[in-house]
Amino acid sequence: MQRRDFFKNGSLTLFGTTLLGSNASIASGRQRKRSGKTAKNIIFMVSDGMSAGTLNMADMYMQRKTGKRSTWLQLYDEGKISRALMDTASASSMVTDSAAGSSSWGGGVRVPNGSLNVNADGSFNKPILQKFTAAGKAVGCVTTVPIAHATPAGFCVNSQKRGDMDEIAEQYLSLRFDVMMGGGIDNFLVDTRKDKKDLLQEFRNKNFSVATTRSGLQAIGNNPRKPVLGVFYKDGLPYLLDREQDSELKSKIPTLQEMTQQAISILSQNKNGFVLQVESGKVDWAAHANDSPALIHEQIAFDQALKSVMEFAEKDGNTLVVMTTDHGNANPGLFYGSKADKNFDRMHTFKHTNDWILNGINNEYSYQQVRERIEHAQNWAPSENEAKELLKHYQQLDETGLYNPRKLPFKYLAQIQEKHTSVGWGSMDHSADYVELAMYGPGSELLIPFVKNYELHNLMLKAAAVTLP
């Protein structure tokens, strides 16, 4: 039996149990009344895996390089937004994964890690984009990771296993959401799907506008009568820093900001308004890899998209903007030392990520070639012994694992890199930290200083004055 969220006697009622206690109703002392204005549109911004240090370092990087703050911190400076802390637990752990984290927002219930809007007993929670579609709104998701990945999927579908991305991609066909853009074209192609279906052609046959390149996306326009599928890379999109050094990637693959702008242009044609999730998913991937240059630039990519979103929202006046993360990851930070400022500023000269460095090395490299590759990419060089230690890892590569399938030596590279950047790491995985949550626009007055992740589901419905039977 599927669980349904509903409003009762003017209060928000939430059901379900968690490892940490019940998803009880928001008590009267934790409620705030909605102002007279209803949010016609909602744009939900997710910097996946954003620890506090990630937000801080991106802001400091931008200030020291350009003299300007990040959009997020500038909004804090100007006092334009409501701000809170959010508890990110799942039903099975104090430390959530992205599937359960997004499902808490998407379904209004904490579910076990690994599942998408499916409770421990197998019952379903109806995803929020399906609810907003039923209310007549246009809906969509934009991401820098596969569009069938956990965070967009948590707003969209029910699935026992977040890893069933081929099946999740096929669900999108029948759901016919208005805009879905990101990476993960391998989940749509006949040669790479397990069932050998040509899902991309099936989308075209069902009257979707399909784009696989940046120019193709730009050519689509803003026809509200045809849903749009944009898939631009085999897996997650290339890291922004590496993309900026590659003219072919720049010409073929849109940025998160460009996808977001196009999505808003399409969705805003709906007279009943729209709901859009925007995710900088590779912030999380970079944190898993302890890849500081990738992390900072992916957070900047998020901030560029946020800038476009805020420009639209401030002009529109009817849009609730939510900005947050599903969980922290790896707890990075700039740490004290006599050369901390100088070391951190060295990253302004970096041309490539740690990912680019390590994926370009093979077991035929000499230690001197390793030193030259790193110096070219990042303006520092490891010692002879450090380069030799890096090379040892290439004698025992394998192809298992989720975020680092080749078992590349990301951790060791980050450890020797710390001497040159002063950026350190607490882990290579998710944390249970309370995270930043901020809102702008109609409905932001509903935000209280401390919330639990699942409470955002009904807050969004209430802000948009959407009630369902």
Residue pairs with C-beta under 8 A, 6 or more apart in sequence:
1 123
2 123
2 124
2 125
2 126
3 15
3 16
3 107
3 109
3 119
3 123
3 124
3 125
3 126
4 126
4 468
5 13
5 14
5 108
5 125
5 126
5 131
5 457
5 458
5 461
5 468
6 13
6 467
6 468
6 469
7 13
7 458
7 461
7 462
7 467
11 25
11 26
11 28
11 31
12 25
12 26
12 31
12 455
12 458
12 459
12 462
13 25
14 23
14 24
14 25
14 26
14 108
14 109
14 454
14 455
14 458
15 23
15 109
16 22
16 23
16 91
16 109
16 110
16 119
16 125
16 454
17 23
17 91
18 89
18 90
18 91
18 110
19 89
19 90
19 91
19 92
19 93
19 94
20 89
20 94
23 108
23 109
23 110
23 452
23 454
26 455
26 458
30 448
31 448
32 445
32 446
32 447
32 448
33 445
33 446
34 443
34 445
34 446
34 462
34 463
34 465
35 442
35 445
37 318
37 442
38 318
38 442
38 443
38 463
38 464
38 465
39 273
39 318
39 319
39 320
39 441
39 442
39 443
39 463
39 464
39 465
40 272
40 273
40 318
40 319
40 464
41 267
41 268
41 273
41 274
41 275
41 276
41 313
41 316
41 318
41 319
41 320
42 132
42 274
42 275
42 276
42 319
42 320
42 321
42 322
42 443
42 460
42 463
42 464
43 264
43 275
43 276
43 278
43 309
43 312
43 313
43 319
43 320
43 321
43 322
44 105
44 155
44 275
44 276
44 277
44 278
44 322
44 460
45 278
45 302
45 305
45 306
45 309
45 321
45 322
45 323
45 324
46 102
46 151
46 277
46 278
46 279
46 280
46 281
46 324
46 325
46 326
47 54
47 55
47 279
47 280
47 283
47 299
47 302
47 323
47 324
47 325
48 98
48 145
48 151
48 279
48 280
48 281
48 282
48 283
48 284
48 325
48 326
49 98
49 283
49 284
49 285
49 287
49 288
49 325
49 326
49 327
49 328
49 329
49 330
49 430
50 283
50 299
50 302
50 325
50 328
50 329
50 435
50 436
51 287
51 328
51 329
51 330
51 331
51 332
51 431
51 433
51 435
52 328
52 433
52 435
52 436
53 331
53 332
53 333
53 334
54 283
54 287
54 295
54 296
54 299
54 329
54 332
55 70
55 72
55 73
55 299
55 436
56 333
56 334
57 292
57 295
57 296
57 299
57 332
57 333
57 334
57 344
57 423
58 70
58 296
58 299
58 300
58 303
59 69
59 70
59 72
59 73
60 334
60 344
61 296
61 300
61 344
61 347
61 348
62 68
62 69
62 70
62 300
62 303
63 69
64 344
64 345
64 348
65 348
68 74
69 77
70 299
70 300
70 303
71 303
71 304
71 306
71 307
71 310
72 303
72 306
72 323
72 438
75 81
75 310
75 438
75 440
76 83
76 438
80 440
81 321
81 323
81 438
81 439
81 440
81 444
82 438
82 439
82 440
82 444
82 445
82 447
83 436
83 437
83 438
83 447
84 437
84 438
84 447
84 448
84 449
84 450
84 451
85 434
85 435
85 436
85 437
85 449
85 450
85 451
86 324
86 434
86 435
86 436
86 437
86 450
86 451
86 452
86 453
86 456
87 434
87 450
87 451
87 452
87 453
88 96
88 101
88 326
88 327
88 328
88 432
88 433
88 434
88 435
88 453
89 95
89 96
89 110
89 432
89 452
89 453
90 96
90 97
90 100
90 101
90 104
90 110
90 111
90 112
90 113
91 100
91 109
91 110
91 111
91 112
91 119
91 120
92 100
92 112
92 113
92 120
93 113
94 432
95 327
95 429
95 430
95 431
95 432
96 104
96 113
96 326
96 327
96 430
96 453
97 113
97 114
97 150
97 162
97 327
97 430
98 149
98 150
98 151
98 154
98 162
98 284
98 326
98 327
99 111
99 113
99 114
99 115
99 116
99 150
99 153
99 154
99 162
100 110
100 111
100 112
100 113
100 114
100 115
101 150
101 151
101 154
101 326
101 327
101 453
102 116
102 150
102 151
102 152
102 153
102 154
102 155
102 326
103 109
103 110
103 111
103 115
103 116
103 117
103 125
103 154
104 110
104 111
104 154
104 452
104 453
104 454
104 456
104 457
105 128
105 154
105 155
105 453
105 454
105 456
105 457
105 460
106 116
106 117
106 125
106 127
106 128
106 129
106 154
106 155
106 156
106 457
107 117
107 124
107 125
107 126
107 127
107 128
107 154
107 454
107 457
108 125
108 128
108 454
108 457
108 458
109 117
109 119
109 125
109 454
110 453
110 454
111 117
111 118
111 119
111 120
111 125
112 119
112 120
114 161
114 162
114 163
115 159
115 160
115 161
115 162
116 150
116 153
116 154
116 157
116 158
116 159
116 160
116 162
116 168
117 124
117 125
117 126
117 127
117 154
117 157
117 158
117 159
118 124
118 125
118 158
118 159
118 160
119 125
122 160
124 158
125 158
127 154
127 155
127 156
127 157
127 158
128 155
128 275
128 457
128 460
128 461
129 139
129 140
129 141
129 155
129 156
129 175
129 177
129 275
129 277
130 156
130 175
131 461
131 466
131 468
132 139
132 275
132 464
132 466
133 139
133 175
133 177
134 468
135 272
135 464
135 466
135 468
136 270
136 272
137 270
137 272
137 273
137 274
137 275
137 464
138 178
138 179
138 224
138 266
138 267
138 269
138 270
138 272
138 273
138 274
138 275
139 177
139 178
139 179
139 267
139 274
139 275
139 276
140 177
140 178
140 179
140 180
140 181
140 228
140 263
140 266
140 267
140 274
140 275
140 276
140 277
141 147
141 152
141 155
141 156
141 177
141 179
141 180
141 181
141 182
141 276
141 277
141 278
141 279
142 179
142 181
142 182
142 256
142 259
142 260
142 263
142 276
142 277
142 278
142 279
142 305
143 149
143 151
143 152
143 181
143 182
143 183
143 256
143 277
143 278
143 279
143 280
143 281
144 182
144 183
144 236
144 237
144 256
144 279
144 280
144 281
144 282
144 298
144 301
145 151
145 182
145 183
145 184
145 235
145 236
145 237
145 279
145 281
145 282
145 284
145 285
146 165
146 182
146 183
146 184
146 186
146 187
146 235
146 236
147 169
147 172
147 180
147 181
147 182
147 183
147 184
147 187
147 229
147 231
148 165
148 166
148 168
148 169
148 172
148 184
148 187
149 162
149 165
149 182
149 184
149 236
149 281
150 162
151 277
151 279
151 281
151 326
152 180
152 182
152 277
152 279
153 159
153 162
153 165
153 168
155 277
156 168
156 171
156 172
156 175
156 177
157 168
157 171
157 172
157 175
159 167
159 168
159 171
165 184
165 187
166 187
166 193
166 194
166 195
166 199
168 187
169 184
169 187
169 188
169 199
170 197
170 199
172 180
172 229
173 199
173 202
173 203
173 206
176 206
176 227
177 227
178 224
178 227
178 228
178 266
178 267
178 270
178 274
179 227
179 228
179 230
179 263
179 266
179 267
179 276
180 227
180 228
180 229
180 230
181 211
181 217
181 228
181 229
181 230
181 231
181 232
181 254
181 259
181 262
181 263
182 230
182 231
182 232
182 237
182 259
182 279
182 281
183 231
183 232
183 233
183 234
183 235
183 236
183 237
184 231
184 233
184 234
184 235
184 236
185 200
185 212
185 231
185 232
185 233
185 234
186 192
186 193
186 234
186 235
187 193
187 199
187 231
188 199
188 200
188 203
188 229
188 231
189 198
189 199
189 200
190 196
190 197
190 198
190 199
192 234
193 199
200 210
200 212
200 229
200 231
203 210
203 229
204 210
207 226
207 227
208 226
208 227
208 228
208 229
209 220
209 223
209 226
209 227
209 228
209 229
210 216
210 228
210 229
210 230
210 231
211 217
211 219
211 220
211 228
211 229
211 230
211 231
211 232
212 230
212 231
212 232
213 232
213 252
213 253
214 232
214 251
214 252
214 253
214 254
214 258
215 251
215 252
216 230
217 230
217 232
217 254
217 258
217 259
217 262
218 262
220 228
220 230
220 262
220 266
222 262
222 265
222 266
222 268
222 269
223 266
224 266
224 269
224 270
228 266
230 254
230 259
232 252
232 253
232 254
233 253
236 281
236 282
236 285
237 243
237 253
237 282
238 246
238 249
238 253
239 282
239 286
239 294
239 297
239 298
239 353
239 355
239 356
240 255
240 297
240 298
240 300
240 301
241 293
241 294
241 297
241 350
241 351
241 352
241 353
242 249
242 352
242 353
242 355
242 356
243 249
243 250
243 253
243 255
244 250
245 351
245 352
254 262
255 301
255 304
255 305
256 278
256 280
256 301
256 302
256 304
256 305
257 301
257 304
257 305
257 307
257 308
259 305
260 276
260 278
260 305
260 308
260 309
261 308
263 276
263 278
264 276
264 308
264 309
264 312
267 274
267 276
268 274
268 312
268 316
273 318
273 464
275 460
275 464
278 305
278 309
280 298
280 299
280 301
280 302
280 305
282 294
282 298
282 301
283 295
283 298
283 299
283 302
283 325
283 329
284 329
285 294
285 298
285 403
286 292
286 294
286 295
286 298
286 353
286 355
287 295
287 329
287 330
287 332
287 428
288 329
288 330
288 403
288 404
288 428
288 429
289 354
289 355
289 403
289 404
289 410
289 414
289 428
290 330
290 332
290 354
290 410
290 411
290 413
290 414
290 425
290 428
291 353
291 354
291 355
291 410
291 414
292 332
292 347
292 354
292 414
292 417
292 421
292 423
293 347
293 350
293 352
293 353
293 354
293 378
294 353
294 354
294 355
295 332
296 347
297 353
306 323
309 321
310 321
310 440
312 319
313 319
313 321
313 440
313 441
317 441
318 441
318 442
319 441
319 442
320 439
320 440
320 441
320 442
320 443
320 444
320 460
320 463
320 464
321 439
321 440
321 441
322 437
322 438
322 439
322 456
322 460
323 436
323 437
323 438
323 439
323 440
324 435
324 436
324 437
324 438
325 435
325 436
326 435
326 453
327 430
327 431
327 432
327 433
327 435
328 430
328 431
328 432
328 433
328 435
329 427
329 429
329 430
329 431
330 425
330 426
330 427
330 428
330 429
330 431
331 425
331 426
331 427
331 431
331 433
332 423
332 424
332 425
332 426
333 423
333 424
334 340
334 344
334 422
334 423
335 422
335 423
335 424
336 422
337 343
337 422
339 422
340 422
343 419
343 420
343 421
343 422
344 421
344 422
344 423
346 378
346 379
346 380
346 420
346 421
347 378
347 421
349 378
349 379
350 377
350 378
350 379
351 376
351 377
351 378
352 377
352 378
353 377
354 410
354 413
354 414
354 417
355 410
356 377
357 373
357 374
357 377
357 378
357 413
358 408
358 409
358 410
358 413
359 406
359 408
360 373
361 369
361 370
361 373
361 390
361 391
361 394
362 394
363 391
363 394
363 395
365 373
365 391
365 394
367 384
367 387
367 388
367 391
368 387
370 382
370 387
370 390
370 391
371 381
371 382
371 384
371 387
372 381
374 380
374 381
374 382
374 387
375 381
378 417
378 420
380 417
380 420
382 390
382 416
386 416
389 412
390 409
390 412
390 413
393 407
393 408
393 409
393 412
396 407
397 406
397 407
397 408
398 406
398 407
399 405
399 406
400 407
401 407
404 410
410 428
411 428
414 425
417 423
418 424
434 450
437 447
437 451
437 456
439 447
442 463
443 459
443 460
443 462
443 463
443 464
446 459
446 462
446 463
447 459
451 459
461 467
461 468
